[in-house]
Amino acid sequence: MGYINFDKEQLVNLEYSLTKEMVRSNRAGAFTCSTILGCNTRKYHGLLICQQPGLSNLPFVLLSKVDETVIQRNAEFNIGVNRFPGTYNPKGHKYVMDFNADLIPMVTYSVGGVVLTKETLFVSHKEMIMIRYTLVQAKSPTRLRIRPYLAFRQLHELSKQNLHINAYYNEIPGGVSFRLYENFTDLNMQLSKEGAEYIPIPDWYLNFEYFKERDRGYDYHEDLFTPGYFEFDIAKGESVVFSASTSKVVPSTIVRIFNSEVKSRIPRNSFENCLLNSAQQFVVKQNEHTELIAGYPWYSRQARFSFIALPGLMYQNSLIEDCKVIIQNMVNEMKGPCFVELPDSNDGNRTTADTSLWFFWALQNLIKAGESPLNVWSQYGTVLKTIIQGYRDSAVKGIHMQPNGMLYISESYPDITWMNARINNRCATPRYGLVVEVNALWYNAVLFAIELAQSTDSNFVETWLPVAENIRNGFAEVFWNEDKKCLFDFVAANQSNAQVRPNQILAASLPYSPLAENHQKLVLDKVTRELLTPRGLRSLSPNDHQYKGRYAGNEHERNLSLHQGTVWPWLSGHYADAYLKIYGAFGLEGIISHYHGFEESLREEGVGTICEIYEGDPPHQGNGAVSFAASVAELLRIKYLIDTLSSQSD
């Protein structure tokens, strides 16, 4: 039995199996995503999802899915699964006998005397999905039919039956190619088996139903075009590979490509290997530009979460050089003291209070991963000073530095912290004034820059050391909540917000803390009692009357709960930092337990990876993006912290 395994008896239960999604991306930025049985339950599912240079930089779903039919003695058994209004048709789930994902996803079907395996593989450096069918057992001659369903639509939209479609195809070696609309690339579908037939029977299948979109309050019916099907005989013990790609391949090389790709995979045979396997998929290279995708299936790059995630990836030898390139690329795009938060969007230049400060945190970890402090200062010293001076000089819109050295966010910009969900164009969790994690990050940034500049820039040190001292001297005076023995979340002219939130953990976790050790411990104790769950830290204490323990409903309802109790796994990394800072080796057992507590989630919503968020109430169901870079990366960083402290304690 493999590391990632499921209850075989439950696989035929769609309520069980359709909650489990898998995503696989490649270094070119393309990806595949669906449920483990191949039944699409959201518009973000598809077998081949990639960018289209002739259209936009957004991903497009070219091939939505394929259905297979096993044919024996003129009897047909369709092993696909699709949801239509009021029914599932076909109901191929009843033939499923096993699922395994240790190397690549493999479903085993039993149809009468036939046992067939289906292995799905996404190629690492091409926009190509491959499926290998192997006939394990058969008592009589067997034939296999493969029917593709094409979408050719933007990721966030849905395909609808129309008269503009180009149903014509071109014959290519081993298969056919389609281009349903102008400006798209070709979709080339080919088989490794010689003599396979292609039967053109173009048709529309209407009203595929995606219940995940229904539950999210969006349009949830899609029409897909099927141009026909492939059909071929398959013998016992024989394997046939189906390939769908934006580029043609030589049919005789299909099997070789498949086998080579399988050999290159990190096996998902342990918790850490699952995290490493997942982490590699966030690093993409497009047009010689390397960046970090925030999460799948709907995020692009986000500067804030790039800097939050990068530290956890830096300690992996296979990713350290990519991390350095990603940092430099983001620096190259800077505008003044600010990073471009979202590329290629109207929000690309939006203000954030903390993204530039997370950059300092990323560099601190780069040094811990082995980079010379002198090299970091030589390469990025000017950038660090530009950022710090920019905050001081109010060059970051909506923020100014007070005489006590702290950063103050204007009431006109309540959505520029990481808790930035919006409802009806208004911030769902407004935070302004002196915000606790922004000022903790600010203090850490100033002292880190001073540390690097000690031997080379005395003027900078002399200018900013008194500012850092003022911040430290005033931090507890401003933020300490004596009644609750923790920190206020934000303090403005007209209020001190006493809601217990996880943001305060950064004041204890960062390398430079503005808190005395006794206050750090009290913050840690409060967070442990009210916010800690097996999936990370809640965004609000359950004792708060605004707490929402479930994350469900339409966009309005979900944004109401996003930062009002929903659990964020990435905060576990900072919890671990604070915990080990206070308890040292004596705290290892608790952090090891918390780390391994995530293992069971690998078999839940995001198979082999960690979701963006989890519900605040047990059983803490996964939600948001199926696979989120910061969630995965911070767990890898926790493993690094555990290993490092364990080796020091031996």
C-alpha positions as CSV (number, residue, x, y, z in Angstrom):
1,M,0.0,0.0,0.0
2,G,1.3,3.4,-1.0
3,Y,1.9,6.4,1.3
4,I,-1.0,8.3,-0.2
5,N,-3.8,5.8,0.1
6,F,-7.6,5.9,0.4
7,D,-10.3,3.6,1.7
8,K,-10.9,1.4,-1.3
9,E,-14.4,0.7,-0.3
10,Q,-15.2,4.5,-0.2
11,L,-13.7,5.3,-3.6
12,V,-17.0,4.4,-5.3
13,N,-18.8,6.9,-3.0
14,L,-18.8,10.2,-4.9
15,E,-19.4,12.2,-1.7
16,Y,-16.0,10.8,-0.6
17,S,-14.0,10.8,-3.8
18,L,-15.2,14.0,-5.4
19,T,-13.9,16.1,-2.5
20,K,-10.3,15.0,-3.3
21,E,-8.6,17.1,-5.9
22,M,-5.1,16.8,-7.5
23,V,-3.1,19.5,-9.2
24,R,0.1,19.2,-11.2
25,S,1.9,22.0,-12.8
26,N,5.1,22.3,-14.8
27,R,8.0,24.8,-15.0
28,A,6.3,26.4,-18.1
29,G,3.3,27.6,-16.0
30,A,0.8,25.1,-17.4
31,F,-1.1,22.7,-15.2
32,T,-3.7,20.0,-14.9
33,C,-6.3,19.8,-12.1
34,S,-9.3,17.6,-11.4
35,T,-10.7,15.2,-8.8
36,I,-9.0,11.9,-8.3
37,L,-11.7,10.2,-10.5
38,G,-11.4,12.7,-13.3
39,C,-14.9,14.2,-12.7
40,N,-14.6,17.9,-13.0
41,T,-16.4,19.7,-10.1
42,R,-15.3,23.3,-10.8
43,K,-14.5,25.5,-13.8
44,Y,-10.9,25.5,-12.7
45,H,-10.6,21.8,-13.6
46,G,-9.1,20.6,-16.8
47,L,-6.5,18.2,-18.2
48,L,-4.5,20.8,-20.1
49,I,-4.5,24.4,-18.8
50,C,-2.0,26.7,-20.3
51,Q,-1.4,30.3,-21.5
52,Q,-2.1,31.3,-25.1
53,P,0.5,33.8,-26.4
54,G,-1.9,35.1,-29.0
55,L,-4.6,36.0,-26.5
56,S,-3.4,37.0,-23.0
57,N,-1.2,35.9,-20.1
58,L,-4.1,34.3,-18.4
59,P,-4.4,30.5,-18.5
60,F,-6.8,28.8,-20.8
61,V,-8.5,25.4,-20.6
62,L,-7.9,23.6,-23.8
63,L,-8.7,20.0,-23.0
64,S,-11.3,19.7,-20.2
65,K,-11.3,15.9,-19.8
66,V,-11.4,12.6,-21.5
67,D,-13.8,9.7,-21.0
68,E,-12.9,6.1,-21.7
69,T,-15.1,3.1,-22.7
70,V,-14.0,-0.5,-22.4
71,I,-15.6,-2.7,-25.1
72,Q,-15.8,-6.4,-24.9
73,R,-18.0,-8.8,-26.9
74,N,-20.0,-5.8,-28.2
75,A,-20.7,-4.7,-24.6
76,E,-19.6,-1.1,-23.7
77,F,-18.6,0.0,-20.2
78,N,-18.0,3.7,-19.9
79,I,-15.6,4.3,-17.0
80,G,-15.9,8.1,-17.0
81,V,-17.8,10.2,-14.5
82,N,-19.7,13.4,-15.3
83,R,-22.2,15.4,-13.4
84,F,-25.2,16.7,-15.3
85,P,-28.3,18.3,-13.8
86,G,-29.9,15.8,-11.4
87,T,-27.7,12.8,-12.3
88,Y,-24.2,11.4,-13.0
89,N,-23.7,10.0,-16.5
90,P,-21.8,7.9,-17.1
91,K,-21.3,6.3,-13.6
92,G,-17.8,4.9,-14.1
93,H,-17.0,5.3,-10.4
94,K,-18.8,2.0,-9.7
95,Y,-15.9,0.3,-11.6
96,V,-13.1,1.9,-9.5
97,M,-11.2,-0.6,-7.3
98,D,-8.1,1.4,-6.3
99,F,-6.3,4.7,-6.5
100,N,-2.6,5.4,-5.9
101,A,-0.6,8.6,-6.2
102,D,2.9,7.8,-4.9
103,L,4.6,8.7,-8.2
104,I,1.8,9.8,-10.6
105,P,-2.0,9.3,-10.1
106,M,-3.2,5.9,-11.1
107,V,-6.8,4.6,-11.0
108,T,-7.5,0.9,-11.3
109,Y,-10.8,-0.1,-12.8
110,S,-12.5,-3.6,-12.7
111,V,-15.1,-4.2,-15.4
112,G,-16.2,-7.8,-15.4
113,G,-13.1,-9.8,-16.3
114,V,-11.2,-6.7,-17.3
115,V,-8.7,-4.9,-15.0
116,L,-7.5,-1.6,-16.5
117,T,-5.2,1.0,-15.0
118,K,-5.1,4.7,-16.0
119,E,-2.0,6.7,-15.1
120,T,-2.0,10.5,-15.7
121,L,1.2,12.4,-16.1
122,F,1.9,16.1,-16.7
123,V,5.1,16.7,-18.6
124,S,7.6,19.0,-16.8
125,H,8.8,21.3,-19.6
126,K,6.1,21.1,-22.2
127,E,2.4,21.9,-22.3
128,M,1.6,18.2,-22.5
129,I,-0.7,15.9,-20.6
130,M,-0.1,12.1,-21.0
131,I,-2.3,9.2,-20.0
132,R,-1.1,5.6,-20.0
133,Y,-3.7,2.8,-20.2
134,T,-2.6,-0.7,-19.2
135,L,-4.7,-3.8,-19.6
136,V,-3.8,-5.8,-16.6
137,Q,-6.3,-8.6,-17.0
138,A,-8.8,-9.6,-19.8
139,K,-10.6,-12.9,-20.5
140,S,-11.6,-12.0,-24.1
141,P,-10.5,-9.5,-26.9
142,T,-10.7,-5.9,-25.6
143,R,-11.1,-2.6,-27.3
144,L,-10.7,0.9,-25.8
145,R,-12.4,4.1,-26.8
146,I,-11.1,7.5,-25.7
147,R,-13.4,10.5,-26.1
148,P,-11.9,14.0,-25.5
149,Y,-13.9,17.0,-24.4
150,L,-12.6,20.4,-25.6
151,A,-13.2,23.8,-24.0
152,F,-10.7,26.4,-25.5
153,R,-11.8,29.0,-23.0
154,Q,-10.3,31.3,-20.4
155,L,-9.7,29.7,-16.9
156,H,-12.2,32.0,-15.1
157,E,-15.0,31.6,-17.7
158,L,-17.2,28.7,-19.0
159,S,-17.6,27.3,-22.5
160,K,-21.1,27.5,-24.1
161,Q,-22.4,26.0,-27.2
162,N,-21.9,28.4,-30.1
163,L,-21.8,28.6,-33.9
164,H,-18.3,30.1,-34.1
165,I,-16.5,26.9,-33.4
166,N,-14.1,25.4,-36.0
167,A,-14.9,21.7,-36.0
168,Y,-12.4,20.8,-38.7
169,Y,-9.3,18.8,-37.8
170,N,-5.9,18.1,-39.3
171,E,-4.5,14.6,-39.4
172,I,-1.0,14.4,-37.8
173,P,1.2,11.4,-37.2
174,G,-0.6,9.2,-34.7
175,G,-3.6,11.4,-34.3
176,V,-5.3,14.7,-35.0
177,S,-5.0,18.4,-34.2
178,F,-7.7,21.0,-33.4
179,R,-7.9,24.7,-33.1
180,L,-11.5,25.6,-32.1
181,Y,-11.1,29.4,-32.3
182,E,-8.7,31.9,-33.9
183,N,-5.5,33.0,-32.1
184,F,-5.3,29.7,-30.1
185,T,-2.5,27.3,-30.5
186,D,-3.3,23.8,-31.9
187,L,-4.3,21.0,-29.6
188,N,-2.5,17.9,-30.8
189,M,-3.9,14.6,-29.7
190,Q,-1.7,11.6,-30.5
191,L,-1.4,7.9,-29.5
192,S,1.6,5.7,-29.0
193,K,-0.2,2.8,-30.7
194,E,0.0,2.4,-34.4
195,G,-3.2,1.8,-36.3
196,A,-5.5,3.4,-33.7
197,E,-8.6,4.8,-35.4
198,Y,-10.0,8.3,-35.1
199,I,-13.7,8.5,-35.7
200,P,-14.9,12.1,-36.3
201,I,-18.4,12.6,-34.8
202,P,-18.5,16.2,-33.7
203,D,-21.1,17.1,-31.1
204,W,-21.8,19.3,-28.1
205,Y,-22.4,17.8,-24.6
206,L,-24.5,20.3,-22.7
207,N,-24.7,21.3,-19.1
208,F,-21.8,19.7,-17.4
209,E,-22.5,20.7,-13.8
210,Y,-19.8,21.9,-11.5
211,F,-21.2,21.9,-8.0
212,K,-18.2,23.6,-6.5
213,E,-19.0,26.7,-8.5
214,R,-22.7,26.4,-7.6
215,D,-21.8,26.4,-3.9
216,R,-19.6,29.4,-4.5
217,G,-22.4,31.3,-6.1
218,Y,-21.2,31.3,-9.7
219,D,-22.4,30.0,-13.0
220,Y,-21.9,26.3,-12.9
221,H,-23.0,24.8,-16.2
222,E,-20.7,24.3,-19.1
223,D,-21.1,23.0,-22.6
224,L,-18.1,21.0,-24.0
225,F,-17.3,20.1,-27.6
226,T,-16.3,16.5,-28.4
227,P,-14.9,16.2,-31.9
228,G,-15.1,12.4,-32.0
229,Y,-13.1,9.6,-30.4
230,F,-10.1,7.3,-30.7
231,E,-10.6,3.6,-30.7
232,F,-8.1,0.7,-30.7
233,D,-7.6,-2.9,-29.7
234,I,-5.5,-3.5,-26.5
235,A,-4.0,-6.8,-25.5
236,K,-3.5,-8.2,-22.0
237,G,-0.3,-6.7,-20.6
238,E,-0.2,-4.0,-23.2
239,S,0.2,-0.2,-22.4
240,V,-1.0,2.6,-24.7
241,V,-0.2,6.2,-24.1
242,F,-2.5,9.1,-25.1
243,S,-0.9,12.5,-25.5
244,A,-2.5,16.0,-25.7
245,S,-0.1,18.9,-26.3
246,T,0.3,22.3,-27.9
247,S,3.2,20.9,-29.9
248,K,3.4,17.7,-32.1
249,V,5.5,14.8,-31.0
250,V,6.8,11.8,-32.9
251,P,4.5,9.0,-31.9
252,S,7.4,6.6,-31.5
253,T,8.8,8.9,-28.8
254,I,5.6,9.1,-26.7
255,V,6.4,6.1,-24.5
256,R,10.0,7.2,-24.0
257,I,8.8,10.7,-22.9
258,F,6.4,9.1,-20.5
259,N,8.9,6.8,-18.9
260,S,11.5,9.5,-18.6
261,E,9.1,11.8,-16.9
262,V,8.1,9.1,-14.4
263,K,11.8,8.5,-13.5
264,S,12.3,12.2,-12.7
265,R,9.4,12.5,-10.2
266,I,10.0,12.8,-6.5
267,P,8.1,9.9,-5.1
268,R,5.3,10.9,-2.7
269,N,6.4,8.2,-0.2
270,S,6.8,10.5,2.8
271,F,5.3,13.7,4.2
272,E,8.4,15.7,3.4
273,N,8.6,14.3,-0.1
274,C,5.0,15.3,-0.8
275,L,5.8,18.8,0.3
276,L,8.9,18.9,-1.9
277,N,7.0,17.5,-4.8
278,S,4.4,20.2,-4.3
279,A,6.8,23.0,-3.7
280,Q,8.6,22.5,-7.0
281,Q,5.4,23.1,-8.9
282,F,5.1,26.8,-7.8
283,V,8.3,27.8,-9.5
284,V,7.5,28.6,-13.1
285,K,9.7,29.9,-16.0
286,Q,8.1,31.7,-18.8
287,N,10.0,33.5,-21.5
288,E,13.2,33.2,-19.4
289,H,11.4,34.9,-16.5
290,T,11.2,32.9,-13.3
291,E,8.5,33.6,-10.7
292,L,6.6,32.0,-7.9
293,I,2.9,31.2,-8.4
294,A,0.9,31.9,-5.2
295,G,-1.4,28.9,-5.6
296,Y,-3.4,26.6,-7.9
297,P,-5.7,26.5,-9.6
298,W,-6.5,30.2,-9.9
299,Y,-3.7,32.4,-8.5
300,S,-0.9,34.0,-10.4
301,R,2.1,35.6,-8.7
302,Q,1.5,37.7,-5.6
303,A,4.5,39.6,-4.3
304,R,3.5,39.5,-0.7
305,F,3.0,35.7,-0.7
306,S,6.1,35.2,-2.8
307,F,8.2,36.7,0.0
308,I,6.3,34.8,2.7
309,A,6.8,31.5,0.8
310,L,10.4,31.9,-0.5
311,P,12.1,31.3,2.9
312,G,10.6,27.8,3.1
313,L,11.9,27.0,-0.4
314,M,15.4,28.4,0.1
315,Y,16.5,25.5,2.3
316,Q,15.9,23.0,-0.5
317,N,19.1,22.6,-2.6
318,S,17.1,22.1,-5.8
319,L,15.3,25.4,-5.4
320,I,17.8,27.9,-3.9
321,E,19.1,29.2,-7.2
322,D,15.5,29.7,-8.5
323,C,14.7,31.6,-5.3
324,K,17.6,34.0,-5.9
325,V,16.4,34.6,-9.4
326,I,12.8,35.2,-8.3
327,I,14.0,37.8,-5.8
328,Q,16.1,39.6,-8.3
329,N,13.3,39.6,-10.9
330,M,10.9,41.1,-8.4
331,V,13.5,43.8,-7.5
332,N,13.9,44.6,-11.1
333,E,10.2,45.4,-11.4
334,M,10.1,47.7,-8.3
335,K,8.6,51.1,-8.4
336,G,10.2,53.3,-5.8
337,P,10.1,51.5,-2.5
338,C,7.2,49.2,-3.6
339,F,7.0,45.9,-5.3
340,V,4.5,45.1,-8.1
341,E,2.0,43.1,-6.1
342,L,0.1,41.5,-9.0
343,P,1.6,41.4,-12.5
344,D,-0.4,42.1,-15.6
345,S,-3.5,43.4,-13.8
346,N,-5.2,46.6,-12.9
347,D,-4.3,45.9,-9.3
348,G,-0.6,45.5,-10.1
349,N,0.3,48.9,-8.6
350,R,-2.0,48.7,-5.6
351,T,-0.6,49.7,-2.3
352,T,0.3,47.1,0.3
353,A,1.6,48.0,3.8
354,D,3.8,45.0,4.3
355,T,5.0,43.5,1.0
356,S,8.3,45.4,1.0
357,L,8.9,44.5,4.6
358,W,8.5,40.8,3.9
359,F,11.3,41.3,1.4
360,F,13.7,41.8,4.4
361,W,12.4,38.6,6.0
362,A,13.1,36.7,2.7
363,L,16.7,38.1,2.7
364,Q,17.2,37.1,6.4
365,N,16.4,33.6,5.4
366,L,18.6,33.7,2.3
367,I,21.5,34.4,4.7
368,K,20.5,31.5,7.0
369,A,20.4,29.3,3.9
370,G,24.1,30.1,3.3
371,E,24.3,33.4,1.4
372,S,27.0,35.8,2.7
373,P,25.6,38.9,4.6
374,L,28.2,41.0,2.7
375,N,26.9,39.8,-0.6
376,V,23.3,40.5,0.4
377,W,24.2,44.0,1.4
378,S,26.3,44.6,-1.7
379,Q,23.5,43.4,-4.0
380,Y,20.5,44.7,-2.1
381,G,21.7,47.4,0.3
382,T,20.5,50.2,-2.0
383,V,17.1,48.6,-2.3
384,L,16.8,48.1,1.5
385,K,17.6,51.8,2.1
386,T,15.2,52.9,-0.6
387,I,12.4,50.9,1.1
388,I,13.1,52.2,4.6
389,Q,13.6,55.8,3.5
390,G,10.4,55.5,1.3
391,Y,8.3,54.5,4.4
392,R,9.9,57.4,6.3
393,D,9.2,59.9,3.5
394,S,5.5,58.7,3.0
395,A,6.4,57.4,-0.5
396,V,4.2,54.3,0.2
397,K,0.7,55.5,-0.3
398,G,-1.5,55.6,2.7
399,I,1.4,55.2,5.2
400,H,3.5,57.6,7.2
401,M,6.1,57.3,9.9
402,Q,5.2,58.9,13.2
403,P,7.7,60.7,15.4
404,N,8.0,57.6,17.6
405,G,9.3,55.7,14.5
406,M,6.2,53.6,14.0
407,L,4.2,53.3,10.8
408,Y,0.7,54.6,10.7
409,I,-1.9,53.5,8.1
410,S,-4.4,56.1,7.1
411,E,-8.1,55.3,7.7
412,S,-8.6,55.8,4.0
413,Y,-6.5,52.7,3.3
414,P,-8.0,50.0,5.6
415,D,-7.4,47.2,3.1
416,I,-3.6,47.3,2.6
417,T,-2.6,44.7,5.2
418,W,-2.8,41.0,4.3
419,M,-6.3,40.9,5.7
420,N,-7.7,42.6,2.5
421,A,-10.9,40.7,1.5
422,R,-13.5,43.1,0.1
423,I,-17.3,43.1,0.1
424,N,-19.2,45.5,-2.2
425,N,-15.9,47.3,-2.8
426,R,-15.3,47.8,0.9
427,C,-12.8,46.1,3.2
428,A,-14.4,43.2,5.1
429,T,-11.7,43.4,7.8
430,P,-10.7,47.1,8.0
431,R,-7.4,47.6,9.9
432,Y,-5.6,51.0,10.1
433,G,-3.7,53.2,12.4
434,L,-0.8,51.4,14.1
435,V,-1.1,47.8,12.9
436,V,0.7,45.2,15.0
437,E,2.3,43.0,12.4
438,V,3.2,45.9,10.1
439,N,5.2,47.5,12.9
440,A,6.7,44.2,14.0
441,L,7.9,43.7,10.4
442,W,9.1,47.4,10.2
443,Y,11.2,47.0,13.4
444,N,12.7,43.8,12.1
445,A,13.4,45.4,8.7
446,V,15.2,48.5,10.2
447,L,17.4,46.4,12.6
448,F,18.2,43.9,9.9
449,A,19.4,46.7,7.6
450,I,21.4,48.3,10.4
451,E,23.0,44.9,11.0
452,L,24.1,44.6,7.4
453,A,25.3,48.2,7.2
454,Q,27.4,48.1,10.4
455,S,30.8,47.9,8.6
456,T,30.1,49.8,5.4
457,D,27.5,52.6,6.0
458,S,28.0,54.4,9.3
459,N,25.7,57.3,8.3
460,F,22.8,54.9,7.7
461,V,23.4,53.2,11.1
462,E,23.7,56.5,12.9
463,T,20.4,57.7,11.3
464,W,18.3,54.7,11.9
465,L,19.6,53.2,15.2
466,P,17.7,55.8,17.3
467,V,14.6,55.2,15.2
468,A,14.8,51.4,16.0
469,E,15.3,52.2,19.7
470,N,12.2,54.5,19.7
471,I,10.1,51.7,18.1
472,R,11.2,49.2,20.6
473,N,10.7,51.5,23.5
474,G,7.2,52.4,22.4
475,F,5.9,49.1,20.9
476,A,4.7,47.5,24.1
477,E,3.4,50.8,25.4
478,V,1.2,51.1,22.3
479,F,0.2,47.5,21.7
480,W,0.2,45.8,25.0
481,N,-3.3,44.8,26.2
482,E,-3.0,44.3,29.9
483,D,-6.5,42.9,30.3
484,K,-6.0,40.1,27.8
485,K,-2.3,39.7,28.3
486,C,-1.6,39.9,24.6
487,L,-1.3,42.6,21.9
488,F,-3.9,44.9,20.4
489,D,-4.4,44.1,16.7
490,F,-4.3,47.8,15.7
491,V,-4.4,51.1,17.5
492,A,-5.9,54.2,15.9
493,A,-6.8,57.6,17.2
494,N,-10.3,56.6,18.1
495,Q,-9.8,52.9,19.1
496,S,-7.6,50.1,20.3
497,N,-8.8,47.0,18.6
498,A,-8.7,44.2,21.2
499,Q,-9.7,41.3,18.9
500,V,-7.4,38.3,19.4
501,R,-5.8,37.7,16.0
502,P,-2.7,35.8,14.8
503,N,-1.0,38.9,13.5
504,Q,0.6,39.5,17.0
505,I,2.6,36.3,16.7
506,L,5.0,38.1,14.3
507,A,6.0,40.4,17.2
508,A,7.4,37.3,18.9
509,S,8.5,35.2,15.9
510,L,10.7,37.6,13.8
511,P,14.5,37.6,14.3
512,Y,14.3,41.1,15.8
513,S,11.4,41.3,18.3
514,P,10.3,44.6,19.8
515,L,8.9,42.7,22.8
516,A,10.6,41.6,26.0
517,E,10.8,37.9,26.5
518,N,8.0,37.8,29.1
519,H,5.6,39.5,26.7
520,Q,6.7,37.2,23.9
521,K,5.7,34.2,26.0
522,L,2.3,35.7,27.0
523,V,1.6,36.4,23.3
524,L,2.5,32.8,22.5
525,D,0.3,31.5,25.3
526,K,-2.7,33.5,24.1
527,V,-2.3,32.4,20.5
528,T,-1.9,28.8,21.6
529,R,-5.1,28.9,23.8
530,E,-7.4,30.6,21.4
531,L,-6.0,30.4,17.8
532,L,-4.0,27.2,17.4
533,T,-5.6,24.4,15.4
534,P,-4.2,21.2,13.8
535,R,-4.2,23.2,10.5
536,G,-2.5,26.4,11.6
537,L,-3.7,29.6,13.3
538,R,-7.3,30.9,13.2
539,S,-7.6,34.5,11.9
540,L,-9.8,35.4,14.9
541,S,-10.5,33.9,18.3
542,P,-13.7,31.7,18.6
543,N,-14.5,33.7,21.7
544,D,-15.1,36.8,19.5
545,H,-18.7,37.5,18.6
546,Q,-17.6,38.1,15.0
547,Y,-16.0,34.7,14.7
548,K,-17.1,32.5,11.8
549,G,-16.1,28.9,12.0
550,R,-17.3,27.9,8.6
551,Y,-16.0,29.1,5.2
552,A,-18.9,28.6,2.7
553,G,-21.5,30.3,0.6
554,N,-21.2,32.9,-2.2
555,E,-18.4,35.3,-2.6
556,H,-19.9,37.8,-0.2
557,E,-20.3,35.2,2.5
558,R,-16.9,33.7,2.0
559,N,-15.2,37.1,2.2
560,L,-17.0,37.8,5.4
561,S,-15.4,34.7,7.0
562,L,-12.0,34.8,5.2
563,H,-10.3,36.6,8.1
564,Q,-12.9,36.1,10.8
565,G,-11.9,32.7,12.0
566,T,-10.6,30.9,8.9
567,V,-7.4,29.0,9.5
568,W,-4.2,29.9,7.6
569,P,-1.5,27.2,7.5
570,W,1.3,29.6,6.6
571,L,1.1,31.2,10.1
572,S,2.2,27.9,11.5
573,G,5.8,28.8,10.5
574,H,5.8,31.9,12.7
575,Y,4.1,30.1,15.5
576,A,7.0,27.5,15.4
577,D,9.5,30.3,15.3
578,A,8.0,31.9,18.5
579,Y,7.5,28.6,20.2
580,L,11.1,27.4,19.7
581,K,12.5,30.8,20.5
582,I,10.8,30.6,23.9
583,Y,11.2,26.9,24.7
584,G,14.2,25.8,22.7
585,A,14.9,22.1,22.5
586,F,12.2,21.6,25.1
587,G,9.6,22.8,22.6
588,L,10.6,20.4,19.8
589,E,8.1,17.7,20.7
590,G,5.2,20.2,20.4
591,I,6.3,21.5,17.1
592,I,7.0,18.1,15.7
593,S,3.5,17.0,16.7
594,H,2.0,20.1,15.0
595,Y,4.1,19.5,11.8
596,H,3.1,15.9,11.5
597,G,-0.5,16.8,12.3
598,F,-0.8,18.1,8.7
599,E,0.0,14.6,7.2
600,E,-3.7,13.5,7.2
601,S,-4.6,16.6,5.2
602,L,-2.6,15.1,2.2
603,R,-5.4,12.7,1.7
604,E,-8.2,15.1,2.0
605,E,-9.1,18.1,-0.2
606,G,-5.7,18.8,-1.9
607,V,-4.2,15.4,-2.4
608,G,-0.4,15.4,-1.7
609,T,-0.4,19.1,-0.9
610,I,-1.7,21.8,1.5
611,C,-4.7,24.0,0.9
612,E,-4.7,27.8,1.2
613,I,-7.1,27.8,4.1
614,Y,-9.1,25.6,6.4
615,E,-12.3,26.1,8.4
616,G,-11.9,27.4,11.9
617,D,-14.3,24.8,13.4
618,P,-13.5,21.0,13.4
619,P,-12.9,19.0,11.4
620,H,-11.2,22.0,9.7
621,Q,-12.2,21.3,6.1
622,G,-9.8,22.5,3.5
623,N,-10.8,25.5,1.3
624,G,-9.5,28.2,-1.0
625,A,-6.8,27.2,-3.5
626,V,-6.2,23.5,-3.7
627,S,-2.5,24.0,-3.3
628,F,-1.0,27.1,-1.8
629,A,2.7,28.1,-2.0
630,A,2.9,29.7,1.4
631,S,1.2,26.8,3.1
632,V,3.5,24.2,1.6
633,A,6.7,26.4,2.1
634,E,6.1,27.2,5.7
635,L,5.7,23.6,6.6
636,L,9.0,22.9,4.8
637,R,10.6,25.7,6.9
638,I,9.2,24.1,10.1
639,K,10.9,20.9,9.1
640,Y,14.1,22.8,8.6
641,L,13.7,24.4,12.1
642,I,13.1,21.0,13.6
643,D,16.1,19.4,11.9
644,T,18.4,22.2,12.8
645,L,17.4,22.4,16.5
646,S,17.5,18.6,16.7
647,S,21.0,18.4,15.4
648,Q,22.2,21.1,17.8
649,S,20.6,19.2,20.7
650,D,22.3,15.9,19.9
